[in-house]
């Protein structure tokens, strides 16, 4: 019998995180696509956790760089699952959870290296309350480990995440665990039963916004998301052509397209019809501002392509939203925020661009205060 989450002491399995005399069996799931350069450090650090996961599964999005062969040779105890195509991390996570043997599942991206003791700290936080359904590690920049990268956030009513402590020095942030409005999917612990209950990750999102949507569903269903502040992990370079850390260099047309499409799909899949209608003026203004940004970056057509793709995905998104109604315990007004939007360092930090940014944030916040008075 699977003892995970049952409170039954485990006397035999060394891969069990122990807290107050009880065992927490953990299935660790590593998501990979053409990330062979990361896998040695990622899996070695994971296997070195004390206690180690009861099993490690590599879910590979049909890499072409020899990732599967490398892991099979270097880490023979790791189960390798080839998805057959690159359908994105959302689908890979869902396949990984389906293959997992235990209730408590750790999901991490291939460019994440967990610090010693991180998994034990996350397990301890998970064990505090059965309503905690997602525990996020504190992510630090791999090339600057004194800087916080992802520390959780909140869901803005425009669909984006308002990130906590974004690029702040680690020395300046609180060492205390805390509840989050949303988690970041690069390294988190979850309960398999709850994951399935809320429908897992929304696969049409492919990449970008998939953790926004998953977090929203968890909290709408009445579950908690929590940061394990002492559980540190180092986050590497991310996905080539999509991951961004500053305002310099090329901002790809594909990222603009995915941002436009997935923001719309996320909103359609999560927000109530009333919230969607009431927020339309603010949503339209944001879309215009983002279009201007895309034009300045040389990608004028990408936002339109993204919005048209979202229209084609409307039936799927609204079906996802209807499934959320049956789970709903918390209304939109308690799940959404209107804090200043998070932008990459160097983007609209100074001069007229910074002034324009503050004006936009002020408008969106004022509009949300008005909206909340009429939202159920």
Beta strands, then each sheet from edge to edge (+ up, - down):
strand 1: 16-19
strand 2: 22-32
strand 3: 55-60
strand 4: 79-82
strand 5: 104-109
strand 6: 112-114
strand 7: 132-141
strand 8: 144-148
strand 9: 153-156
strand 10: 161-163
strand 11: 178-180
strand 12: 187-191
strand 13: 224-235
strand 14: 336-337
sheet 1: 1+ 2- 3- 4-
sheet 2: 1+ 2- 5- 12+ 7- 8+
sheet 3: 1+ 2- 5- 12+ 7- 13- 6+
sheet 4: 1+ 2- 5- 12+ 7- 13- 11+
sheet 5: 10+ 9- 14-
end
